[in-house]
């Protein structure tokens, strides 16, 4: 069966029109190693054969106890999340094209926006974005639009992947991106002071930082506002059960990845990104926004609102070219937060923090291991090893433990540092195993 | 004595000495439908004639508003922030959007009188 409708004749014609010799030439810019080696697929299997094969493959994975975070986190997902999000009424990943016909979907997104506002302490949320990294880039572009300036200052303690995404998104804009190397796992406030001027649209930080350090950016907000710039903060949603919210700190735009809110790890996605801002910036917000209104008879209803910002109306002058959201994953975030409730979220955050503190003490007691930064942390923290962290990670994997994220690839000079994450799912026994195996990996 | 002029993009401008007051024509307001938001220009912004001055959103569309003359923005009509519907109610009086300090009075030669504008509109 052919999955493309074109005849060989048509393909030849199209290639000739654009002046390309063959299909292979058309894709020559893709490195050879990344191109498909062959499209000769093996013959089809029955359902039973296929399932057996997949089980066999899955069984090769083996059991590894994960202490890896760095943006994606292994949290408990209540059964209600899979069950409700899997209902046929919701089970579509896309924005409906006649949105007001789908009042249920719009209501769910409206409730989602409400929980994101409560979580971040900010006034306005959109109906979600792709992920934490793209949300950060959208926030930076939003600040550029709001201020009409052309420089963005990124804290080097931000997730390095997210910083790379910001650079990619902004690559073709007449914008300067300044990155400040972190000091002790946090923003270098001293060198920031010298960089904050009238060209600066936004200062972008993260809490906790990629090193796990918890910060209070309240004074920074005041400092940034004095220069009429915006403060953008990436946040770890679950940590907000315990930490001061962006709104409380005076942050203008908060973003984050929604994976930790009820979405499976699944090798890195799909999940969603959230963005929330002070109300005065809502017209510069990207993406879809659901509003609550009343119909002709006074009954409550939901609409997509402020659409004049969007590309189907404002064309090339739209605030963003994003018209999609991650409805289904955002819905999972909503169900997750609603299942936990306000107290549940606080309890979850506290469990994370307590277990991480316990693990921190256990690891500090391992010979040769030190805790370099003496600051509060949430559920992840940096440890320094007497050897290269890459090597330790490799030998720990053989011992059945994924010990953390080595920092050397992202921060020159930190080759011996490792970020360890401990969620509520890690047991006392697993933490003991971590400490014991680390001792073994370092000294045996 | 002030004089009103119009542009092909349906802005009006009232000239008082070197002060120009800018808005959109009743025809434009009617065509746009219910106005939901006026994005006023920043104070001090300088623009050349027929460059984008600010923007307006209605239930149907989002459009740019072009500067009828070159100059810098002296003041904006803050009332439109909370009551954009004035643009529909009184487009050529209460709903002025900005006043500008004109830099080149000779530019009015490129604008239309009300009579010329009415003729122009009939041809659309």
Interface residues (C-beta under 8 A of the other chain):
Chain A: X148 X283 X308 X309 X313 X314 X317
Chain B: X36 X37 X39 X42 X55 X57 X58 X61 X62 X64
